[in-house]
Amino acid sequence: SKFLNDKWMIKHGFLNDVQEHKPWWWNIKVQKLNLSAPLILLPEVSCQKAIEILQEKGYDQAPVVAESGLILGMVTLSNTLTSVLAGNAQFSDPVTKVIYDQFSKIGLEDSLGQLSCILENDHFAIVVHEQMQFNGNGSSFMKQMVFGVVTAMDLLTFVSRSDKK
């Protein structure tokens, strides 16, 4: 069962230090990756425009976030092109027709070890930061803000450039 799988438990935040011989970077926080600010698309952006924006800005993927801040999913250049060329979507369709709505999130305070477990199965993780927001009547709520998108290449680059301390 998944509850007996240490990697599943780490990925979902139920276990921390399970690996006996952890690499030197295992407990370093995700915030140390110094990720660049993400490119974010609103849900009404068309597939055509999404392709143009991603190509122009040099991105492979981008989170799709509603104006309310709700993270709807990820749009990737390859999936958008494949869907349009296969006839499953039109260039004029909104990107919500071609997004991945199953994705992993990780916080800035989570460890690179947790990130590593996520990246064993997923091509990317959305880095989120929880922020308390207050509205006019003084009530508050927690809102997740997209801080970045992290890939295995980001982790590998960090590990290879950083010295063991």
FENMO-V173399 format. One record per residue. N is the residue number from 0. PHI is phi in radians with two decimals (* if undefined). PSI is psi in degrees with one decimal (NA if undefined). NEAR is the number of other C-alpha atoms within 8 Angstrom. Layout:
# FENMO-V173399
N/PHI/PSI/NEAR  N/PHI/PSI/NEAR
This chain:
# FENMO-V173399
0/*/157.6/4  1/-1.11/-23.1/6  2/-1.31/-11.9/7  3/-1.76/4.3/6  4/-1.75/111.0/8  5/-1.03/-39.2/9  6/-1.13/-39.0/7  7/-1.13/-42.5/10  8/-1.11/-40.5/13  9/-1.18/-46.3/12  10/-1.00/-35.9/11  11/-1.71/10.1/7  12/1.39/17.6/8  13/-1.61/-20.6/7  14/-2.26/151.1/9  15/-1.96/-88.5/6  16/-1.55/80.3/5  17/-1.70/-30.8/6  18/-1.36/125.4/5  19/-1.23/-43.7/5  20/-1.91/74.8/4  21/-1.30/144.7/7  22/-1.17/161.8/5  23/-1.01/-27.1/7  24/-1.59/-4.7/10  25/-0.92/-43.0/10  26/-1.69/4.0/8  27/-1.24/142.9/9  28/-1.34/149.6/10  29/-0.99/-33.4/12  30/-1.05/-21.1/8  31/-1.28/-8.8/6  32/-1.25/-15.6/8  33/0.90/57.2/5  34/-1.25/148.0/8  35/-1.42/156.5/5  36/-1.04/138.4/6  37/-1.38/156.8/10  38/-1.51/125.8/6  39/-2.06/135.2/8  40/-1.90/140.9/10  41/-1.46/155.3/9  42/-1.09/-22.5/10  43/-1.47/-4.3/7  44/-1.09/134.6/10  45/-1.33/159.5/11  46/-1.00/-43.1/14  47/-1.02/-48.9/8  48/-1.16/-38.7/8  49/-1.05/-44.8/12  50/-1.06/-46.3/11  51/-1.06/-46.2/8  52/-1.12/-47.9/8  53/-1.05/-43.9/13  54/-1.17/-44.8/10  55/-1.09/-40.6/7  56/-1.54/-7.7/6  57/1.34/32.1/6  58/-1.88/148.6/8  59/-1.61/-28.0/9  60/-2.62/162.3/9  61/-2.67/143.3/14  62/-1.21/146.1/15  63/-1.87/118.6/16  64/-2.22/129.7/14  65/-1.20/159.2/10  66/-1.02/-26.2/6  67/-1.25/-13.9/5  68/1.78/-8.0/9  69/-1.17/127.6/8  70/-1.43/115.0/9  71/-1.54/-29.5/10  72/2.77/-164.6/12  73/-2.14/138.9/12  74/-1.90/133.6/14  75/-2.04/149.6/10  76/-1.06/-46.8/12  77/-1.14/-42.5/7  78/-1.17/-37.9/9  79/-1.13/-47.9/14  80/-1.09/-44.8/9  81/-1.07/-44.5/8  82/-1.11/-42.1/11  83/-1.20/-46.0/11  84/-1.16/-30.3/8  85/-1.42/-7.9/7  86/1.48/8.5/7  87/-1.41/-15.0/7  88/-2.59/156.7/11  89/-1.84/155.7/8  90/-0.99/-30.7/8  91/-1.45/-11.7/7  92/-1.16/150.5/9  93/-1.21/153.0/10  94/-1.06/-19.6/15  95/-1.06/-18.0/9  96/-1.31/-20.9/7  97/-2.13/13.8/11  98/-1.44/154.5/12  99/-1.50/117.5/8  100/-1.73/1.1/7  101/-1.91/113.0/5  102/-2.61/160.3/11  103/-1.75/143.5/9  104/-2.00/148.4/8  105/-2.47/146.4/10  106/-1.62/161.5/9  107/-1.08/-29.4/10  108/-1.55/-5.8/7  109/-1.30/163.4/10  110/-1.57/157.6/11  111/-1.13/-25.0/13  112/-1.11/-44.7/10  113/-1.10/-43.3/12  114/-1.04/-43.5/13  115/-1.02/-41.6/10  116/-1.12/-39.1/12  117/-1.14/-44.3/11  118/-1.27/-9.6/12  119/-1.18/-27.8/7  120/-1.96/-27.6/6  121/-1.95/151.4/9  122/-1.35/-19.9/8  123/-2.76/167.1/11  124/-2.39/144.4/15  125/-1.58/123.5/14  126/-1.52/121.6/13  127/-2.08/156.0/13  128/-2.30/127.6/10  129/-1.46/136.1/8  130/-2.31/135.8/8  131/-1.47/128.8/8  132/-2.10/146.1/8  133/-2.02/141.7/9  134/-1.83/-177.7/7  135/-0.98/-33.2/5  136/-1.54/5.1/5  137/1.59/-5.7/6  138/-1.37/152.2/7  139/-2.11/160.9/8  140/-2.67/156.9/7  141/-1.59/134.7/8  142/-2.20/134.6/9  143/-1.55/127.1/10  144/-1.88/137.2/9  145/-1.34/121.9/10  146/-1.75/-25.3/10  147/3.05/176.9/11  148/-2.17/131.0/12  149/-2.11/138.0/11  150/-2.08/172.5/10  151/-1.06/-34.0/10  152/-1.13/-37.1/6  153/-1.08/-43.9/9  154/-1.15/-45.4/12  155/-1.08/-41.7/8  156/-1.08/-44.0/8  157/-1.08/-47.4/9  158/-1.13/-40.2/9  159/-1.31/-26.8/7  160/-1.56/-22.8/6  161/-1.56/144.9/6  162/-1.51/149.0/6  163/-1.16/137.1/5  164/-2.02/NA/3
